[in-house]
Amino acid sequence: MNRKLIWKRVLIISAWVICLGGLITLMSFIEAKKGSVICTAVKVNIPGSQYFIDKQEVDHILQTTSHTLIGRKLEGIDIQDLENKLKANPFIEFAKVYTEMNGVLRVEVSQRQPILRIMNHYDMDFYVDQHGLKIPLSPNFTARVLVANGFIDELFTNHVDSLHTKLAKDLFLTADFIRKDSLWDAQIAQLYVNKDHEIELIPRVGSQRILIGNADSLQVKFANLIAFYKQVLPKVGWDKYSTINIKYSGQVVGVKNENMKADSIRASKAKSLKADSAKMEKDTSQIN
């Protein structure tokens, strides 16, 4: 083998060994220095617009105010234990704790994002987050999200849990679909489960209820609904139907408003009576 090539390989290997040795030495130095560093401050970062948990609550979980962290050596602080304590809070989705060489303990906290509030048939009240997990209400903050009530059997044991019933999962899928569409997010005010355990939508505009049944084929159902809004309601009026049934993906069925029919009958009768009265007055004048 070419001696020049051999020496080149030896030099490369030697360089890697030196670099690795230097890295190990540097890491040892950092760890040694870190072991002598005292925790001087705890900095908490909670991004986002939800306020289920605030810095004061995080400080309470970490016992910052009781000086169990500040003043201690960084090597004596159990980072994993602190993260586990934070994650035990039902409103915290993610927690990361780490230290810096200047003695600062950094705490990154990510809150759960609720997208639905369920009021079940047993007067239990809870949120469902963006991952479909049940979480309790907060004494600190009320989220402005869709509310679902009615004949809902999903139970809540006051701790983070997954959804168990198909109906609750359908409510979550429906709420998630609505929040991701700016039009429906602005138009739909509430979800209601009727006695047949079918989902109805309560709109902000119009007095009718929109029956979707379940969360199957939501894309098709809402496409049919928007077509109905654009092509039919402008012609007949927004109060023409008491219910718009879109639970069958292939059709839209409008159930007429009975109150409008009754008002129409009363108006027709009143018109008839007025005409009869006018006729009687005319006949009386002719007799006189």
C-alpha positions in Angstrom: 0.0 0.0 0.0 1.2 3.5 -0.7 3.1 4.9 2.4 1.6 8.3 1.7 -1.9 6.9 1.9 -1.1 5.0 5.1 0.3 8.2 6.8 -2.8 10.1 5.7 -5.1 7.6 7.4 -3.0 7.6 10.5 -3.2 11.4 10.7 -7.0 11.3 10.2 -7.4 8.7 12.9 -5.1 10.7 15.3 -7.1 13.9 14.6 -10.4 12.1 15.5 -8.8 10.7 18.7 -7.6 14.1 19.7 -11.0 15.7 19.0 -12.8 13.0 21.0 -10.4 13.3 23.9 -10.8 17.1 23.8 -14.6 16.8 23.8 -14.6 14.4 26.8 -12.3 16.7 28.7 -14.5 19.7 27.9 -17.6 17.9 29.0 -15.9 16.8 32.2 -14.9 20.4 32.8 -18.5 21.6 32.2 -19.9 19.0 34.5 -17.4 19.8 37.2 -18.1 23.6 36.9 -21.9 22.9 36.8 -21.6 20.9 40.0 -20.3 24.0 41.8 -22.9 26.5 40.3 -25.7 27.7 42.5 -29.2 28.1 41.3 -29.7 31.9 41.2 -33.1 32.2 39.6 -36.1 30.3 38.1 -37.3 31.6 34.8 -40.8 30.3 33.6 -42.0 30.6 30.0 -45.7 29.8 29.2 -46.4 30.6 25.5 -49.8 30.8 24.0 -53.1 32.7 24.6 -54.7 30.3 27.0 -54.4 31.0 30.7 -55.4 27.8 32.5 -52.1 27.9 34.4 -49.9 31.0 35.2 -46.4 31.6 36.5 -47.7 31.7 40.1 -49.1 28.2 39.7 -45.9 26.9 38.2 -43.9 28.5 41.0 -46.2 26.8 43.5 -45.7 23.4 41.8 -42.0 23.8 41.9 -42.1 25.3 45.4 -40.0 28.2 44.2 -41.4 30.6 46.8 -40.3 28.3 49.6 -36.7 28.6 48.4 -36.3 24.8 47.7 -34.5 25.6 44.4 -32.8 29.0 44.6 -29.6 28.7 46.5 -29.1 25.0 45.9 -26.3 23.5 43.7 -27.6 22.7 40.2 -26.2 19.1 40.5 -28.5 18.6 43.5 -31.7 19.5 41.6 -33.6 16.5 40.2 -34.7 17.9 36.8 -36.7 14.8 35.9 -38.7 15.0 39.1 -39.6 18.7 38.5 -40.8 17.8 35.0 -42.9 15.0 36.3 -44.5 17.3 38.9 -45.4 19.8 36.2 -46.8 17.1 33.8 -49.1 15.9 36.6 -51.0 19.1 36.3 -54.1 18.4 34.0 -53.7 21.7 32.2 -50.0 21.2 31.2 -49.4 19.2 28.0 -45.6 19.5 27.9 -42.9 20.6 30.3 -39.2 21.0 29.9 -36.8 21.9 32.7 -33.1 22.7 32.1 -30.2 24.6 33.7 -27.8 27.2 32.3 -24.2 27.8 33.3 -25.1 31.2 34.9 -27.2 29.4 37.5 -30.6 30.0 35.9 -33.2 27.2 36.0 -35.3 27.4 32.8 -38.9 26.1 32.8 -40.8 25.7 29.5 -44.5 24.9 29.8 -47.0 24.2 27.1 -50.7 24.3 28.0 -53.5 22.1 26.7 -55.7 23.7 24.1 -59.4 23.0 24.6 -61.6 23.0 21.5 -64.9 21.7 23.0 -66.8 22.0 26.3 -69.2 19.2 27.1 -72.1 19.4 29.6 -73.3 15.8 29.9 -76.6 14.3 30.9 -75.5 14.0 34.5 -74.5 17.6 35.0 -70.8 16.9 34.6 -68.9 19.7 32.9 -65.5 19.3 31.2 -63.3 20.3 28.3 -62.0 18.2 25.4 -58.5 19.3 24.1 -57.1 19.3 20.6 -56.0 15.7 21.0 -59.4 14.4 22.1 -58.5 14.2 25.8 -60.9 15.2 28.6 -59.6 17.8 31.0 -61.4 19.6 33.9 -62.6 23.1 34.0 -60.2 25.8 35.4 -60.9 28.2 38.2 -58.5 30.7 36.5 -59.8 30.8 33.0 -62.9 30.0 30.9 -62.1 29.1 27.3 -64.4 30.4 24.5 -65.0 27.2 22.6 -68.0 25.3 21.2 -70.4 23.9 23.9 -72.1 20.6 23.5 -75.0 19.6 25.7 -78.1 17.4 25.6 -78.4 13.6 25.9 -74.6 13.0 26.3 -73.6 9.9 28.4 -69.8 10.4 28.4 -68.7 10.4 32.0 -65.8 12.4 33.6 -63.8 11.4 36.6 -62.0 14.8 37.0 -58.7 13.7 35.6 -57.1 13.7 32.1 -58.7 10.8 30.2 -59.5 9.7 26.6 -63.1 9.7 25.2 -64.9 6.4 25.6 -68.2 6.7 23.8 -68.7 6.9 20.0 -71.0 9.9 20.5 -68.4 11.9 22.4 -65.8 11.0 19.8 -68.2 12.2 17.1 -68.7 15.5 19.0 -64.9 16.0 19.2 -64.5 15.3 15.4 -67.3 17.7 14.6 -65.9 20.5 16.8 -62.5 19.9 15.4 -63.8 20.2 11.8 -65.8 23.4 12.6 -62.8 25.1 14.4 -60.6 24.5 11.4 -63.0 26.2 9.0 -63.3 30.0 9.4 -66.8 30.1 7.9 -68.3 27.4 10.1 -66.3 28.5 13.2 -68.1 31.9 12.8 -71.6 30.4 12.0 -72.0 27.5 14.4 -72.7 28.5 18.0 -73.4 25.2 19.8 -73.7 21.5 19.4 -76.8 19.7 20.8 -77.4 15.9 21.2 -81.1 15.1 20.8 -83.0 12.2 22.5 -82.2 10.0 19.5 -78.5 10.6 20.3 -78.0 12.5 17.0 -75.9 15.6 16.7 -77.6 18.9 15.9 -75.9 22.2 15.1 -77.2 25.5 16.5 -76.3 28.3 14.1 -75.7 32.0 15.0 -77.7 33.2 11.9 -81.2 31.6 11.4 -83.5 29.9 13.8 -83.3 26.4 12.3 -81.4 23.5 13.7 -79.0 21.6 11.5 -79.2 17.8 11.9 -75.9 16.0 11.0 -76.5 12.8 12.9 -72.9 11.7 13.4 -69.4 12.7 12.3 -69.3 10.5 9.2 -68.6 12.3 5.9 -68.4 15.7 7.5 -66.7 17.2 4.4 -69.6 16.1 2.2 -72.3 17.1 4.7 -71.0 20.6 5.1 -70.5 21.0 1.4 -74.2 20.1 0.9 -75.2 22.6 3.7 -73.3 25.5 2.1 -74.9 24.7 -1.3 -78.3 24.8 0.5 -77.4 28.1 2.1 -76.5 29.6 -1.2 -79.1 28.2 -3.5 -82.3 27.6 -1.5 -82.5 29.9 1.6 -82.1 33.2 -0.3 -85.2 32.2 -2.3 -87.5 31.0 0.5 -86.1 33.0 3.5 -84.0 32.0 6.5 -87.0 31.2 8.6 -88.7 28.9 6.1 -87.4 25.7 7.7 -87.2 24.7 11.4 -84.7 21.9 10.6 -82.2 21.3 7.9 -81.4 17.6 7.7 -77.9 16.8 6.2 -77.3 13.5 8.0 -77.6 11.7 4.7 -74.6 12.7 2.6 -76.4 12.4 -0.6 -79.3 14.9 0.1 -80.5 17.8 2.1 -84.0 17.8 3.6 -85.7 21.0 4.8 -88.4 20.5 7.4 -90.9 23.5 7.2 -91.4 25.7 10.1 -94.8 24.9 11.7 -95.1 28.3 13.3 -94.8 29.9 9.8 -97.6 27.7 8.6 -99.8 28.5 11.5 -99.1 32.2 11.1 -100.0 31.9 7.4 -103.3 30.1 8.2 -104.1 32.8 10.8 -103.3 35.6 8.4 -105.4 33.9 5.7 -108.3 33.5 8.1 -108.0 37.2 9.2 -108.0 38.3 5.6 -111.0 36.2 4.8 -112.9 37.6 7.9 -112.0 41.1 6.8 -113.3 40.5 3.3 -116.5 39.0 4.7 -117.0 42.0 7.1 -116.5 44.4 4.2 -119.0 42.5 2.1 -121.5 42.6 4.9 -121.1 46.3 5.3 -121.6 46.8 1.6 -124.7 44.6 1.5 -126.1 46.5 4.5 -125.6 49.9 2.8 -127.3 48.6 -0.3 -130.3 47.5 1.7 -130.6 50.9 3.5 
